[in-house]
């Protein structure tokens, strides 16, 4: 059984358990208020947030506040997330520039002038509030900036190390980075794109490989409250869009000919294959987006679900099993952080290679 198969099986099992418990708790509102809601806890940690929750002290949360940046009809409104006083239920009102704001499930609503609490209709649309344009520095955005600074520091230091050496023998951090760069070049770029064209795409491939890997690693650090950057579909969508643009901008005459008028087949088949190839242009980046998002999110959910079993069954007897399996999945996740970065980079290079391949005679 492969790692991905094991993780998928565990994800399905614990998703079923958590969902069952979640529906059971919904049937009893009093129990939901007093008991442990595993589904809510897991989704709270997996989703993005407007602050870092570090720990609780005397039953009060200790958080790192982040800037809230909203654009409303009255212009730009800026304040810190701490002004919500850790409320995420839409009850605490922040008044700024004559406007009232509440935070509900990490979404910020601007209340109408006569409203004191956000209300929703049957389709869960706000009836007495609107959603302003939110440009806030959320947890994921903040960690992306941190990862950029980390990568810039690593590569600038590595470049300086090379400049100081006379024989170009890497030392220090450059000795760690060089094998990874050579790996991307020799095992990904050259085989997938070709010896004569790979150099043009090395900056892009190195960027997505290290950017995804570093953000995956940050997502495993507990003190960062699991900043789930790669588990955010907007993040994976953006990376997939960049790959889509690079592939299609790089596409040569042979590439477009195979999409719109497949050579070497009868005309009826050309007409039949054309829409399939056009759909395939978009399926490739979509598969990149979903694969990275689903694998990283599933890993987080499995670990949180395992730890939730202690509180679901309300017995410490489950703790050794939950902790042991959580540590086991955590070790797998350390490997998966690099594997997912590798897979995304390999497939991107493969699609680029297919788009730049010359016609065979």
Secondary structure, DSSP 8 states (H G I E B T S, - for coil): --HHHHHHHHHHHHHHHHHHHHHHHHT-HHHHHHS--HHHHHHHHHS--SEEEEEEETTEEEEEE-EEEEEETTEEEEEEGGGGTT--BS-S-EEETTEEEEEETTEEEEE-TT-SS--B-TTS-BSSEE--EE----HHHHHHHHHHHHHHHHHHHHHHHHHH-SS----THHHHHHHHHHHIIIIIIHHHH-TTTTHHHHHHHHHHHHHHHHHHHHTT-GGGT---STT-HHHHHHHHHHHHHHHHHH--HHHHHHHHS-TTS-HHHHHHHHHHHHHHHHHHHHHHHHHHHHHHHHHHHHHHHHHHHHHHTT-GGGHHHHHHHHHHHHHHHHHHHHHHHHHHHHHHHHHHHHHH-----
